[in-house]
Amino acid sequence: MDTEQLYDALRKINEQKGFFFNCDRQHTLALLAGLLVNKERYGYMLCPCRLTQDDREADRDIICPCEYREADVREFGSCYCGLYVSQAWNEQSIPRVYVPERRPAEKC
């Protein structure tokens, strides 16, 4: 699977749930490429913006889409890495602000 195929597959699934890809296509494709690299490396699509513990169970919370995505998008309009955003964020009808890390420090 390449980044364009992943983009198409994930877009269809996530837009139905109210999660959209960042309208900055270059940013989005770079993150998707990182997901594919991590899948090859670790066997799962680990968020490319976070460090692995190299253990699927320990990393379960940051397998994309991570456990923090819904709360991040609801509160800030964007997930931590900026892959998934709300429609309002893409339309620039809400402020684009820094999204703090929700993952507990002991897992980082």
DSSP file with accessible surface (Angstrom, degrees, kcal/mol):
  #  RESIDUE AA STRUCTURE BP1 BP2  ACC     N-H-->O    O-->H-N    N-H-->O    O-->H-N    TCO  KAPPA ALPHA  PHI   PSI    X-CA   Y-CA   Z-CA
    1    1 A M              0   0  146      0, 0.0     2,-0.2     0, 0.0     0, 0.0   0.000 360.0 360.0 360.0 137.7    0.0    0.0    0.0
    2    2 A D     >  -     0   0   82      1,-0.0     4,-2.4    34,-0.0     5,-0.2  -0.543 360.0 -94.5-105.9 178.0    1.3    3.5   -0.8
    3    3 A T  H  > S+     0   0   38      1,-0.2     4,-2.8     2,-0.2     5,-0.1   0.865 122.7  52.5 -63.9 -36.5    0.4    6.8    0.8
    4    4 A E  H  > S+     0   0   75      2,-0.2     4,-2.4     1,-0.2    -1,-0.2   0.907 110.9  47.3 -66.4 -40.3   -2.3    7.7   -1.8
    5    5 A Q  H  > S+     0   0  102      2,-0.2     4,-2.4     1,-0.2    -2,-0.2   0.909 113.6  47.9 -66.3 -41.8   -4.0    4.3   -1.2
    6    6 A L  H  X S+     0   0    6     -4,-2.4     4,-2.9     2,-0.2     5,-0.3   0.917 109.9  53.6 -63.5 -42.5   -3.8    4.8    2.6
    7    7 A Y  H  X S+     0   0   41     -4,-2.8     4,-2.4    -5,-0.2     5,-0.2   0.944 111.5  44.8 -55.2 -51.8   -5.2    8.3    2.2
    8    8 A D  H  X S+     0   0   70     -4,-2.4     4,-1.8     2,-0.2    -1,-0.2   0.919 115.3  47.1 -61.7 -44.6   -8.2    7.1    0.2
    9    9 A A  H  X S+     0   0   40     -4,-2.4     4,-1.5     1,-0.2    -2,-0.2   0.942 117.2  40.9 -65.4 -47.8   -8.9    4.2    2.5
   10   10 A L  H  X S+     0   0   25     -4,-2.9     4,-2.8     1,-0.2     5,-0.3   0.848 110.2  58.5 -71.5 -34.4   -8.6    6.2    5.8
   11   11 A R  H  X S+     0   0   75     -4,-2.4     4,-2.6    -5,-0.3     5,-0.3   0.945 105.8  49.2 -59.2 -47.7  -10.4    9.2    4.4
   12   12 A K  H  X S+     0   0  127     -4,-1.8     4,-0.8    -5,-0.2    -1,-0.2   0.907 116.0  42.9 -60.3 -42.5  -13.6    7.2    3.6
   13   13 A I  H  < S+     0   0   85     -4,-1.5     4,-0.4    -5,-0.2    -1,-0.2   0.929 119.7  40.1 -69.5 -46.6  -13.6    5.6    7.1
   14   14 A N  H ><>S+     0   0    6     -4,-2.8     5,-2.5     1,-0.2     3,-0.9   0.814 104.4  61.7 -82.7 -30.9  -12.9    8.6    9.2
   15   15 A E  H ><5S+     0   0   69     -4,-2.6     3,-1.5    -5,-0.3    -1,-0.2   0.875  99.3  59.0 -63.3 -32.8  -14.9   11.3    7.4
   16   16 A Q  T 3<5S+     0   0  171     -4,-0.8    -1,-0.3    -5,-0.3    -2,-0.2   0.783 106.7  48.8 -63.3 -25.0  -18.0    9.4    8.2
   17   17 A K  T < 5S-     0   0  131     -3,-0.9    -1,-0.3    -4,-0.4    -2,-0.2   0.359 125.9-101.3 -94.9   1.0  -17.0    9.7   11.9
   18   18 A G  T < 5S+     0   0   37     -3,-1.5     2,-0.5     1,-0.3    69,-0.3   0.624  84.2 123.7  89.6  13.4  -16.4   13.5   11.6
   19   19 A F      < -     0   0   22     -5,-2.5     2,-0.3    -8,-0.1    -1,-0.3  -0.941  38.7-172.5-111.1 125.7  -12.6   13.3   11.4
   20   20 A F  E     -A   85   0A  41     65,-3.0    65,-3.3    -2,-0.5     2,-0.2  -0.814  26.9-106.5-116.4 152.7  -11.0   14.9    8.3
   21   21 A F  E     -A   84   0A   9     -2,-0.3    63,-0.2    63,-0.2    62,-0.1  -0.515  49.5 -90.8 -72.9 147.1   -7.5   15.0    7.1
   22   22 A N        -     0   0   13     61,-2.0     6,-0.2    60,-0.3    -1,-0.1  -0.311  32.0-129.5 -52.6 134.7   -5.6   18.2    7.5
   23   23 A C  S    S+     0   0   74      1,-0.1     2,-1.5    -3,-0.1    -1,-0.2   0.635  91.4  92.8 -69.9 -11.7   -6.1   20.3    4.3
   24   24 A D     >  -     0   0   84      1,-0.2     4,-2.5     2,-0.1     3,-0.2  -0.682  63.8-170.5 -79.6  92.1   -2.3   20.7    4.1
   25   25 A R  H  > S+     0   0  105     -2,-1.5     4,-3.0     1,-0.2     5,-0.3   0.861  79.5  55.3 -59.4 -37.4   -1.9   17.7    1.8
   26   26 A Q  H  > S+     0   0  164      2,-0.2     4,-2.0     1,-0.2    -1,-0.2   0.933 110.8  45.8 -62.0 -43.8    1.9   17.7    2.0
   27   27 A H  H  > S+     0   0   66     -3,-0.2     4,-2.1     2,-0.2    -2,-0.2   0.937 114.2  49.0 -62.6 -46.1    1.7   17.5    5.8
   28   28 A T  H  X S+     0   0    0     -4,-2.5     4,-2.6     1,-0.2    -2,-0.2   0.932 111.5  47.5 -61.9 -48.0   -0.9   14.8    5.6
   29   29 A L  H  X S+     0   0   37     -4,-3.0     4,-2.5     1,-0.2    -1,-0.2   0.871 109.5  54.3 -66.1 -33.2    1.0   12.7    3.1
   30   30 A A  H  X S+     0   0   64     -4,-2.0     4,-2.0    -5,-0.3    -1,-0.2   0.918 110.6  46.2 -65.5 -41.4    4.2   13.0    5.2
   31   31 A L  H  X S+     0   0   16     -4,-2.1     4,-2.1     2,-0.2    -2,-0.2   0.909 112.0  50.7 -67.4 -40.2    2.4   11.7    8.2
   32   32 A L  H  X S+     0   0    0     -4,-2.6     4,-2.2     2,-0.2    -2,-0.2   0.901 108.4  52.5 -64.3 -38.4    0.8    8.9    6.3
   33   33 A A  H  X S+     0   0   39     -4,-2.5     4,-2.4     1,-0.2    -1,-0.2   0.913 108.1  52.1 -62.0 -40.1    4.2    7.9    4.9
   34   34 A G  H  X S+     0   0   18     -4,-2.0     4,-2.5     1,-0.2    -2,-0.2   0.882 106.7  53.0 -62.9 -38.4    5.4    7.8    8.5
   35   35 A L  H  X S+     0   0    0     -4,-2.1     4,-2.2     2,-0.2    11,-0.3   0.918 110.0  48.0 -62.0 -42.6    2.6    5.5    9.5
   36   36 A L  H  X S+     0   0   36     -4,-2.2     4,-2.1     2,-0.2    -2,-0.2   0.895 110.6  50.9 -67.2 -38.6    3.6    3.2    6.7
   37   37 A V  H  X S+     0   0   69     -4,-2.4     4,-2.7     1,-0.2    -2,-0.2   0.938 111.7  48.0 -61.9 -45.3    7.2    3.2    7.7
   38   38 A N  H  X>S+     0   0   13     -4,-2.5     4,-3.4     1,-0.2     6,-0.7   0.870 108.1  54.6 -66.6 -34.0    6.2    2.4   11.3
   39   39 A K  H  X5S+     0   0  115     -4,-2.2     4,-1.7     4,-0.2    -1,-0.2   0.920 111.9  44.6 -64.0 -41.6    4.0   -0.4   10.1
   40   40 A E  H  <5S+     0   0  171     -4,-2.1    -2,-0.2     2,-0.2    -1,-0.2   0.916 120.0  41.8 -65.8 -42.3    6.9   -1.9    8.2
   41   41 A R  H  <5S+     0   0  162     -4,-2.7    -2,-0.2    -5,-0.2    -3,-0.2   0.904 134.0  14.5 -71.3 -47.5    9.3   -1.3   11.2
   42   42 A Y  H  <5S-     0   0   65     -4,-3.4    -3,-0.2     2,-0.3    -2,-0.2   0.531  98.9-111.9-110.9 -15.6    7.0   -2.4   14.1
   43   43 A G  S  <<S+     0   0   47     -4,-1.7     2,-0.3    -5,-0.6    -4,-0.2   0.486  91.4  68.2  94.3   2.0    4.1   -4.2   12.5
   44   44 A Y  S    S-     0   0   13     -6,-0.7     2,-1.9    -9,-0.1    -2,-0.3  -0.984  92.2 -99.9-150.7 157.1    1.5   -1.6   13.4
   45   45 A M        -     0   0   39     -2,-0.3    19,-2.8    19,-0.2     2,-0.2  -0.546  47.1-174.0 -84.8  81.6    0.8    2.0   12.3
   46   46 A L  B     -C   63   0B   3     -2,-1.9    17,-0.2   -11,-0.3    -8,-0.2  -0.514  38.5 -93.9 -73.4 138.2    2.3    3.8   15.2
   47   47 A C    >   -     0   0    6     15,-2.6     3,-1.4    -2,-0.2    -1,-0.1  -0.309  30.9-142.8 -52.0 125.4    1.8    7.6   15.4
   48   48 A P  T 3  S+     0   0   45      0, 0.0    -1,-0.2     0, 0.0    -2,-0.1   0.599  95.4  63.4 -72.8  -5.5    4.9    9.1   13.6
   49   49 A C  T 3  S+     0   0   52      2,-0.1     2,-0.3   -18,-0.0    -2,-0.1   0.362  98.9  62.8 -97.1   3.5    4.9   12.0   16.1
   50   50 A R  S <  S-     0   0   20     -3,-1.4     2,-0.3    12,-0.1    58,-0.1  -0.907  82.7-109.9-130.9 160.0    5.5    9.8   19.2
   51   51 A L        -     0   0  138     -2,-0.3     2,-0.1     1,-0.1    -4,-0.1  -0.681  32.8-129.4 -90.5 139.4    8.2    7.5   20.4
   52   52 A T        -     0   0   38     -2,-0.3     4,-0.1     1,-0.1    -1,-0.1  -0.462  11.2-152.1 -83.2 154.3    7.6    3.8   20.6
   53   53 A Q        -     0   0   85      2,-0.3    -1,-0.1    -2,-0.1     3,-0.1   0.270  46.5-122.0 -98.3   4.0    8.2    1.6   23.5
   54   54 A D  S    S+     0   0  119      1,-0.1     2,-0.3     2,-0.1    -2,-0.0   0.823  83.4 103.8  59.3  34.6    8.7   -1.1   20.9
   55   55 A D     >  -     0   0   85      1,-0.1     4,-2.4     2,-0.0    -2,-0.3  -0.930  66.5-146.0-146.9 116.8    5.9   -3.2   22.4
   56   56 A R  H  > S+     0   0  143     -2,-0.3     4,-0.6     1,-0.2    -1,-0.1   0.887 100.6  48.4 -54.4 -43.8    2.5   -3.3   20.7
   57   57 A E  H >4 S+     0   0  120      1,-0.2     3,-0.9     2,-0.2     4,-0.3   0.933 113.6  46.3 -65.1 -42.9    0.6   -3.6   24.0
   58   58 A A  H 34 S+     0   0   25      1,-0.2     3,-0.4     2,-0.1    -1,-0.2   0.827 117.6  44.7 -67.5 -29.4    2.5   -0.6   25.6
   59   59 A D  H >< S+     0   0    0     -4,-2.4     3,-2.5     1,-0.2     4,-0.3   0.411  79.8 107.7 -92.7   0.2    2.0    1.4   22.4
   60   60 A R  G X< S+     0   0  144     -3,-0.9     3,-1.2    -4,-0.6    -1,-0.2   0.834  74.0  58.0 -51.4 -35.9   -1.6    0.5   21.9
   61   61 A D  G 3  S+     0   0    1     -3,-0.4     6,-2.5    -4,-0.3     7,-0.5   0.695 109.4  44.7 -71.2 -15.6   -2.7    4.0   22.9
   62   62 A I  G <  S+     0   0    0     -3,-2.5   -15,-2.6     4,-0.2     2,-0.5   0.187  76.9 120.1-117.5  18.3   -0.7    5.6   20.1
   63   63 A I  B <  S-C   46   0B  36     -3,-1.2   -17,-0.2    -4,-0.3    -3,-0.0  -0.716  83.0 -68.9 -78.0 126.9   -1.6    3.2   17.3
   64   64 A C  S    S+     0   0   22    -19,-2.8   -19,-0.2    -2,-0.5     2,-0.1  -0.418 133.0  39.1 -68.8 132.8   -3.2    5.5   14.7
   65   65 A P  S    S-     0   0   58      0, 0.0    -2,-0.2     0, 0.0    -1,-0.2   0.446 102.4-148.5 -74.1 134.5   -5.8    6.8   15.2
   66   66 A C    >   -     0   0   17     -4,-0.2     3,-1.2     1,-0.1     4,-0.4  -0.133  23.5-107.2 -69.8 166.0   -4.6    7.2   18.8
   67   67 A E  T 3  S+     0   0  118     -6,-2.5     4,-0.3     1,-0.2     3,-0.1   0.657 117.8  56.3 -65.7 -16.1   -6.8    7.1   21.9
   68   68 A Y  T 3> S+     0   0   31     -7,-0.5     4,-2.5     1,-0.2    -1,-0.2   0.556  80.7  89.7 -95.3  -9.7   -6.3   10.8   22.2
   69   69 A R  H <> S+     0   0   22     -3,-1.2     4,-3.0     1,-0.2     5,-0.3   0.914  84.8  49.9 -56.8 -51.1   -7.6   11.9   18.8
   70   70 A E  H  > S+     0   0  119     -4,-0.4     4,-2.5     1,-0.2    -1,-0.2   0.938 114.7  43.1 -59.4 -47.3  -11.3   12.3   19.7
   71   71 A A  H  > S+     0   0   23     -4,-0.3     4,-2.5     2,-0.2     5,-0.3   0.906 115.0  51.0 -65.8 -40.5  -10.6   14.5   22.7
   72   72 A D  H  X>S+     0   0    0     -4,-2.5     4,-3.5     2,-0.2     6,-0.8   0.944 113.2  43.8 -61.5 -48.6   -8.0   16.5   20.9
   73   73 A V  H  X5S+     0   0   13     -4,-3.0     4,-1.4     4,-0.3    -2,-0.2   0.912 114.3  50.6 -66.4 -39.1  -10.2   17.2   17.9
   74   74 A R  H  <5S+     0   0  175     -4,-2.5    -1,-0.2    -5,-0.3    -2,-0.2   0.933 122.5  31.2 -63.4 -43.3  -13.2   18.0   20.1
   75   75 A E  H  <5S+     0   0  124     -4,-2.5    -2,-0.2    -5,-0.2    -3,-0.2   0.892 138.5  16.7 -84.4 -39.5  -11.2   20.4   22.2
   76   76 A F  H  <5S-     0   0   35     -4,-3.5    21,-0.5    -5,-0.3    -3,-0.2   0.510  93.9-118.2-115.1 -11.1   -8.7   21.9   19.8
   77   77 A G  S  <<S+     0   0    3     -4,-1.4     9,-2.4    -5,-0.7     2,-0.3   0.408  90.8  62.9  86.3  -3.3  -10.0   21.0   16.3
   78   78 A S  B    S-B   85   0A   8     -6,-0.8    -2,-0.3     7,-0.3     7,-0.2  -0.994  80.5-117.3-150.5 149.1   -6.9   19.0   15.6
   79   79 A C    >   -     0   0    6      5,-2.7     3,-0.9    -2,-0.3    20,-0.1  -0.353  48.6 -89.9 -79.1 173.0   -5.2   15.9   16.9
   80   80 A Y  T 3  S+     0   0   71      1,-0.3    19,-0.3     2,-0.1    -1,-0.1   0.873 127.0  36.3 -52.8 -46.1   -1.7   16.1   18.4
   81   81 A C  T 3  S-     0   0   20      1,-0.0    -1,-0.3     3,-0.0   -50,-0.1   0.590 109.0-119.2 -89.1  -9.5    0.2   15.5   15.1
   82   82 A G  S <  S+     0   0    8     -3,-0.9   -60,-0.3     2,-0.2    -2,-0.1   0.627  80.2 117.7  83.9  14.0   -2.3   17.4   13.0
   83   83 A L  S    S+     0   0    2      1,-0.2   -61,-2.0   -62,-0.1     2,-0.4   0.952  74.7  42.2 -74.7 -50.9   -3.3   14.5   10.8
   84   84 A Y  E    S+A   21   0A   4    -63,-0.2    -5,-2.7   -65,-0.0     2,-0.3  -0.833  73.2 162.6-102.5 134.7   -6.9   14.5   11.8
   85   85 A V  E     -AB  20  78A   0    -65,-3.3   -65,-3.0    -2,-0.4    -7,-0.3  -0.890  37.4-100.2-139.9 168.9   -8.9   17.7   12.2
   86   86 A S     >  -     0   0   22     -9,-2.4     4,-2.1    -2,-0.3     5,-0.2  -0.492  35.2-112.9 -84.6 163.9  -12.4   18.9   12.4
   87   87 A Q  H  > S+     0   0  106    -69,-0.3     4,-2.2     1,-0.2     6,-0.2   0.907 119.4  55.8 -62.8 -39.3  -14.1   20.5    9.4
   88   88 A A  H  4>S+     0   0   31      1,-0.2     5,-2.3     2,-0.2     6,-0.7   0.881 105.3  52.0 -61.9 -37.2  -14.2   23.8   11.2
   89   89 A W  H >45S+     0   0   22      1,-0.2     3,-1.3     2,-0.2    -1,-0.2   0.941 110.2  47.8 -64.3 -46.4  -10.4   23.6   11.6
   90   90 A N  H 3<5S+     0   0   38     -4,-2.1    -2,-0.2     1,-0.3    -1,-0.2   0.858 112.3  49.5 -62.1 -35.5   -9.9   23.0    7.9
   91   91 A E  T 3<5S-     0   0  118     -4,-2.2    -1,-0.3    -5,-0.2    -2,-0.2   0.453 109.3-126.9 -81.6  -2.3  -12.2   25.9    7.1
   92   92 A Q  T < 5S+     0   0  139     -3,-1.3    -3,-0.2    -4,-0.3    -2,-0.1   0.770  71.9 129.3  59.8  30.3  -10.3   28.1    9.5
   93   93 A S      < +     0   0   81     -5,-2.3    -4,-0.2    -6,-0.2    -1,-0.1   0.472  68.7  46.6 -92.3  -0.7  -13.5   29.0   11.3
   94   94 A I  S    S-     0   0   56     -6,-0.7    -2,-0.0    -5,-0.1   -18,-0.0  -0.946 102.2 -91.2-130.2 155.2  -11.8   28.2   14.6
   95   95 A P        -     0   0  101      0, 0.0     2,-0.8     0, 0.0    -2,-0.1  -0.350  31.8-129.4 -64.8 144.8   -8.4   29.2   15.9
   96   96 A R        +     0   0  104     -4,-0.1     2,-0.3   -19,-0.0   -19,-0.1  -0.880  42.3 171.1 -95.6 109.7   -5.5   26.9   15.1
   97   97 A V        -     0   0   73     -2,-0.8     2,-0.1   -21,-0.5   -19,-0.0  -0.777  40.2 -83.0-120.7 163.3   -3.8   26.4   18.4
   98   98 A Y        -     0   0  174     -2,-0.3   -18,-0.1     1,-0.1    -1,-0.1  -0.415  39.1-142.4 -62.4 134.4   -1.1   24.2   19.9
   99   99 A V        -     0   0   10    -19,-0.3    -1,-0.1   -20,-0.1     3,-0.1  -0.903  17.6-138.6-102.6 114.8   -2.4   20.8   20.9
  100  100 A P        -     0   0   53      0, 0.0     2,-0.3     0, 0.0   -20,-0.1  -0.335  26.9 -95.5 -72.5 156.3   -0.7   19.6   24.1
  101  101 A E        -     0   0   58      1,-0.2     4,-0.1   -21,-0.1     0, 0.0  -0.549  35.2-175.8 -70.8 124.3    0.4   16.0   24.6
  102  102 A R        +     0   0   84     -2,-0.3    -1,-0.2     2,-0.1     3,-0.1   0.580  49.9 108.4 -93.9 -17.8   -2.3   14.0   26.4
  103  103 A R  S    S-     0   0    8      1,-0.1     5,-0.1     2,-0.1    -2,-0.0  -0.425  84.5-100.7 -63.9 133.3   -0.2   10.8   26.7
  104  104 A P    >>  -     0   0   49      0, 0.0     3,-2.2     0, 0.0     4,-0.6  -0.239  27.5-121.6 -56.9 140.9    0.9   10.2   30.2
  105  105 A A  G >4 S+     0   0   85      1,-0.3     3,-1.2     2,-0.2    -2,-0.1   0.831 109.5  63.1 -55.1 -35.5    4.5   11.2   30.8
  106  106 A E  G 34 S+     0   0  158      1,-0.3    -1,-0.3     0, 0.0    -3,-0.0   0.699 104.6  48.1 -68.6 -14.2    5.5    7.7   31.9
  107  107 A K  G <4        0   0   67     -3,-2.2    -1,-0.3   -48,-0.0    -2,-0.2   0.537 360.0 360.0 -97.8  -9.7    4.6    6.4   28.5
  108  108 A C    <<        0   0   85     -3,-1.2   -56,-0.1    -4,-0.6   -58,-0.0  -0.463 360.0 360.0 -83.6 360.0    6.5    9.1   26.6
